[in-house]
Amino acid sequence: MDSANLFSALVILATFTEWATERLFGLWLKGQWMVYLSAAVGVTLCLLLRLDGMQLLGLGQSYFHPVAGQVITGLIVGAGSSAVHGFFKKIKS
């Protein structure tokens, strides 16, 4: 997967993570628990889809084990979901 496609996939995945966690668990979880859940969903999705964002940075398998890169990418996706949500909120207003 080239860099542009990988970046697009990560943005879409972060958006999906935000949407899914808010819709499915937003009524029951608030605050810090939502952050943990978003991180867990992001890591799980990146592991299942084998998305390694370290490739986007040019850090291939020589620096990171593929699973470590996927976990780091999942944490970024989980944390980035709130940033994507804020971005779309600003666009709407």
Buried (B, 14 or more C-beta within 10 A) or exposed (E): EEEEEBEEBBBEBBBBBBEBBBEEBEEEBEEEEBBEBBBBBBBEBBBEEEBBBBBBEEBEEEEBEEEEBBBBBBBBBBBBBBEBBEBEEEEEE
